[in-house]
Amino acid sequence: MVLFLAGGRGFTRREGLRRIKERLEKEPGFSNVQYRPSRLRPRSVVADVDTEMFLGKEFPRKQTTFEVAWRPRAGTDVQRVQWADDAVSLGWHKDDDHEDLGTTHFQIETDEELIHEPGHLEAEAPLSFLETCLQRLPARVEGTITD
Amino acid sequence: MSDQSRAWPAEMDAADRVRHVALTRTTPQNAGWIAEEADVSRDTAAKYLDRMADQGDLEVVETADGMCYKPDDITQFLREVRTLAEEQSVDELTNELRAIGDEIDSWKAAYDVESLEELRRSIGREDLSSSDRRERLETIEEWEYNIQVREALQLAISLQSSLTKLDADPRIGEIGTGTLPQEG
């Protein structure tokens, strides 16, 4: 019974990632939504994004990769929502890094610099965390061409 | 926690939000905590949580925070095994087992350990930097996950095999009735 003593986290994780995949499949501009490393053993969900379709306006960088990782834990879950295009990689990370910036930090990386900021995001449920990030994302992405 | 830091997909109603919060917890949480996360009233959360507990989806435990709920491990596991057995071919299940084995072998080589236990013990080593330690802890979690999925895959293959035999040769049932006690 070692499996049950270890808890149902593995299958809890599949439940959360299944809902994340379903959510991303409904997002405008998102396509080719897949589990990684595999459908039977998912650790994250990745998608291709048509940037202009997602933003609803013209944008200099057309293609983006989007990845959501989620790992349930006793206490605070690990969750990462990451946008990566040709010029910038940005996202919200809830993990053990940069605890001084709060439960979640926002990270933005270009060829020139890597910046970490407080994330101001406390949601524990994977879909709620993702939804909050999706709502904030357009402003953050558009901000990368005016900065 | 600040309510301003949470949002939910528009199409999710109260029941769906409560269900999602409750089924993605690892540690037991009380109705008040789940209600806040799901953005519903405590009474609404309690109503849906009790219903899920009655259906066997949630386990109810008494903690210092009162009556708490968490996903029922056995229900979750058996449902997973059944889904795998019904939806995947034996080749797909076998290929995934091979991929898990390959990955565990790669971790053994990368960290120069023979087992998950040995990797766990290595966390206490003084020569590890904090980032090395963090990377190893992450690998330990993924290793545990692989083991859990492997158990489900192995049982799903057995279940498929049993179901195929029962379906292909109904005499198995008849043979059984001659040797096993009758149970109605």
Interface residues (C-beta under 8 A of the other chain):
Chain A: L3 F4 A6 G7 G8 R9 G10 F11 T12 R13 R14 E15 G16 R19 R23 K26 P37 S38 L40 R41 R43 R71 P72 R73 A74 G75 D77 D96 D97 H120 L121 E122 A123 E124 A125 P126 L127 S128 E131 T132 Q135
Chain B: M1 S2 Q4 S5 R6 A7 W8 P9 M12 R17 H20 V21 L23 T24 R25 T26 T27 E37 A38 P71 D72 D73 I74 Q76 F77 R79 E80 L84 Q88 E92 L93 E96 A99 I100 R134 E141 E142 E144 Y145 N146 I147 Q148 V149 E151 A152 L153
